[in-house]
Amino acid sequence: MKKLLGLAAMAIALCGLLVSCASTGGKEAFVSSVEHPRTYIIDLADAKTGNVSKFAALNGTTIYGSNNEFTDFLKFDPPQVGDTFEVHYKGVSDIDIPGIELCISNHSTWNNLISQEQCEYALAEDIKAGVPFEGVKTYVLDGSAPNANAKIFFDLYYDNCLIKNDPEKYPVTGKKAVITWEKTGVETTNTALDSGEVVTRPEGPITFDVNIADAMKMIQFDVGDADDSGNIKNYKSFINITDCPQFKYYLPKAGDTVNFTFKGKSDTAIQGPIICALVDQSEAAGWWKEVGAANWQVTLAESIPADEEFTITASMELASDCVGGLTVFAIYDAYEGARGALWIYSKE
């Protein structure tokens, strides 16, 4: 198994969809006194990544994008479902752009914080080279609420969904752009200035009891490694539990224990043991850090039936600190007739 897990680490390092996580390994965390739902004011010129957005083709496709980070403003009171973002912008582009769309994302777990429908309507339209454009758009969160470990980005795109929805109104731009943002006159919400309280991490080891369904309600096992002849050797799932409420203020550290469980049904039987390990897949951890104890692989189940309710439980003590996130890496060996299982949680 060790060899298989090493190959998985290599795959993670090469995966372009994985994104970074912020560390909350300190002894204190700030809790805002502002009630939710609340409204956050965002001026795109205030992005931590700078007031210049350079749009380049994403992954060699025809979609052009720019990522604008606002984690430092929001991390002391992470947005929750039902909150509102009021996005102000004033910029100048070096090329004509028929329309730009905005998607608000948690880059720690690569999930959107607003609906796909909101992502697909225009933030700004009919942008002309050298001509200032400005405006305000409001977005309401209905995606997964991030916790204090999240990195929050306002991702801008063109030549994407707008073209699919209305190709005549939003024709293909097909080239790179640079937009320089200017201050609009509003102040971006800085949650560090909210009056609140400081939560101190208790002394000594902590036990975290985690229901995986709080972070992921469907668990897909995909094809894993293959031998030189192309034969499938195993099936894998990377279950990111960073957004579970138990880690709202702190990630586990060396000496802590993580107990986790999942109750659900599988669409296919698994005729062999499912092994798991705890890893940190964040950028700060170099995309792969084994954080479990010396015997860091544990068995989730000896087998799983098809279409019957099952419950898996496991416990693991950490040998090292999580620095940016926590993932349950689960794997089972291939056998004749095996395929990637889909687990769907059972409502209590």
Helices and strands as residue ranges (DSSP letters): H 2-14, E 28-32, E 39-43, G 44-46, E 52-57, E 64-69, H 71-74, E 84-93, E 97-106, E 111-112, H 116-119, E 122-127, E 133-140, E 152-158, H 161-165, E 177-181, G 191-193, E 196-200, E 207-211, G 212-214, E 218-220, E 222-223, E 234-240, G 245-247, E 257-266, E 274-280, G 283-285, E 289-290, E 298-301, E 310-317, E 327-333, E 342-345
